Amino acid sequence: MKLVINNVVLFVGIFCLYLSFSPPINAADGNNPLVAQACEKVKAKDLCISSLMAEHASRSADLATLALISIKVASSNGTNTSFYIKKTLDTKKLEPAVEQNFQDCEDNYISATQQLDGAVSSLVSKNYKDTKMFLESAIDDAITCDNGLRKMAGNQLELPHRNIMFRQLCINALDVVLFLMTS
């Protein structure tokens, strides 16, 4: 648990430092045309646009900052899901197979949030190849969790829906990074 909290604190610190040096682009009207461009080729375009625009910093962000914000959004979602898993394991009586799937997903989410921290560090240092690799690893962690969840009887719980959202946010972040790499 301390590892997750330490990773979140590190991520927030790096993110704030990065934002303090990023130049504003279109701060006058509150809408950043780069958001639509960055989300243009994303499968979940509406989710991409809404999740980026929900972050105040996106209104004046350049493309690299939008990529960083998209990773931050995925990381925040992953951290919240990790807390949900922990709380569920601590407070609910689950069938043994469901409990095992939750424990496996908890491990996947710890790994995924670490991968997203690595993606942030790589992005800040403009190592886009490693950023891509870290995001792909986080997506793989979400897929691994999803594969276990599909087999379990406890699909009425909230975790499968949370996992789908997390995976899509990671995919969106990867797509924004890929757009940055080709720009």
C-alpha positions in Angstrom: 0.0 0.0 0.0 2.8 2.4 0.9 4.4 1.6 -2.6 1.2 2.8 -4.3 1.0 5.9 -2.2 4.7 6.7 -2.8 4.2 6.2 -6.5 1.2 8.6 -6.6 3.2 11.2 -4.7 6.1 10.9 -7.1 3.8 11.1 -10.1 2.0 14.2 -8.8 5.4 15.9 -8.1 6.8 15.1 -11.5 3.5 16.2 -13.1 3.4 19.6 -11.3 7.0 20.2 -12.1 6.4 19.5 -15.8 3.3 21.7 -16.0 5.2 24.6 -14.4 7.5 24.6 -17.4 5.0 24.0 -20.2 3.9 26.9 -22.4 0.3 27.9 -22.8 -1.1 27.5 -26.2 -4.7 28.6 -26.3 -5.6 29.9 -22.9 -7.9 32.7 -24.0 -11.0 30.7 -24.9 -10.6 27.7 -22.5 -10.7 25.2 -25.4 -7.5 23.7 -26.7 -7.8 22.5 -30.4 -4.9 20.1 -29.7 -7.2 18.0 -27.5 -9.4 17.2 -30.5 -6.4 16.5 -32.7 -4.8 14.3 -30.1 -8.0 12.3 -29.6 -8.9 12.2 -33.3 -7.6 8.6 -34.0 -8.4 7.2 -30.6 -11.1 4.4 -30.5 -12.8 5.9 -27.5 -12.7 9.5 -28.8 -15.4 10.9 -26.5 -13.7 9.4 -23.4 -10.4 10.8 -24.6 -11.7 14.3 -25.1 -13.8 14.4 -21.9 -11.0 13.0 -19.7 -8.5 15.5 -21.0 -10.9 18.5 -20.9 -11.8 17.6 -17.3 -8.3 18.5 -16.4 -7.9 22.3 -16.2 -4.2 22.1 -17.4 -5.3 20.7 -20.7 -6.9 24.0 -21.7 -3.4 25.6 -22.3 -1.4 22.4 -22.9 1.0 21.5 -25.7 0.9 18.0 -27.1 3.5 16.6 -24.7 1.6 18.0 -21.8 -1.6 16.4 -23.1 0.2 13.1 -23.3 1.3 13.6 -19.7 -2.3 14.5 -18.6 -3.7 11.4 -20.3 -1.2 9.2 -18.4 -2.1 11.0 -15.2 -5.8 10.4 -15.8 -5.1 6.7 -16.4 -2.9 6.5 -13.3 -5.4 8.2 -11.1 -8.1 5.8 -12.3 -5.8 2.9 -11.7 -5.0 4.1 -8.2 -8.7 4.5 -7.4 -9.4 1.0 -8.7 -6.5 -0.4 -6.6 -8.1 1.2 -3.5 -11.5 -0.3 -4.5 -9.9 -3.8 -4.8 -8.2 -3.5 -1.4 -11.4 -2.2 0.2 -13.4 -5.0 -1.3 -10.9 -7.7 -0.2 -10.9 -6.2 3.3 -14.6 -5.7 3.8 -16.5 -8.2 1.8 -16.9 -12.0 2.2 -16.0 -13.3 -1.3 -16.1 -16.8 -2.7 -12.6 -18.2 -2.8 -12.3 -18.1 -6.6 -13.6 -14.5 -6.7 -11.2 -13.5 -3.9 -8.3 -15.0 -5.8 -9.2 -13.1 -8.9 -9.4 -9.9 -6.9 -6.0 -10.6 -5.4 -4.6 -11.3 -8.8 -6.0 -8.0 -10.1 -4.6 -6.2 -7.1 -1.1 -7.4 -8.1 -1.9 -6.4 -11.7 -2.9 -2.9 -10.6 0.2 -2.5 -8.5 2.3 -3.4 -11.5 0.2 -1.2 -13.8 0.6 1.9 -11.7 4.3 1.3 -11.5 4.4 1.1 -15.3 2.5 4.3 -15.6 5.0 6.0 -13.2 7.7 4.8 -15.6 5.7 6.1 -18.5 5.6 9.6 -16.9 9.4 9.6 -16.2 10.1 8.5 -19.7 7.8 11.1 -21.2 9.3 13.9 -19.1 12.7 12.9 -20.4 11.3 12.7 -24.0 12.1 9.0 -24.2 9.0 8.2 -26.2 10.0 4.6 -27.1 10.2 3.7 -23.4 7.0 5.7 -22.7 5.2 3.5 -25.3 6.7 0.3 -23.7 5.5 1.3 -20.2 2.0 2.1 -21.4 1.8 -1.2 -23.3 2.9 -3.0 -20.1 0.1 -1.2 -18.1 -2.4 -2.3 -20.8 -1.2 -5.9 -20.6 -1.7 -5.8 -16.8 -5.3 -4.6 -17.3 -5.9 -7.3 -19.9 -4.5 -9.9 -17.5 -6.9 -8.8 -14.8 -9.7 -8.8 -17.4 -9.0 -12.3 -18.4 -9.3 -13.5 -14.9 -12.5 -11.5 -14.3 -14.2 -13.0 -17.4 -13.9 -16.5 -15.8 -15.3 -15.6 -12.4 -18.9 -15.8 -11.2 -18.6 -12.4 -9.4 -19.1 -10.2 -12.4 -21.9 -8.4 -10.7 -19.2 -6.6 -8.7 -17.9 -3.3 -9.9 -14.3 -4.4 -10.7 -15.0 -5.6 -14.3 -16.4 -2.2 -15.3 -13.6 -0.3 -13.5 -11.0 -2.5 -15.3 -12.5 -1.8 -18.7 -12.4 1.9 -18.0 -8.8 1.7 -16.8 -7.7 -0.3 -19.8 -9.4 2.2 -22.2 -7.7 5.2 -20.4 -4.4 3.5 -20.8 -5.1 2.8 -24.5 -6.1 6.5 -24.9 -2.8 7.6 -23.3 -0.8 5.3 -25.6 -2.6 6.7 -28.6 -1.9 10.3 -27.5 1.8 9.4 -27.0 1.8 7.7 -30.5 0.3 10.9 -31.9 3.1 12.9 -30.1 5.7 10.6 -31.5 4.6 11.2 -35.1 4.1 15.0 -34.8 
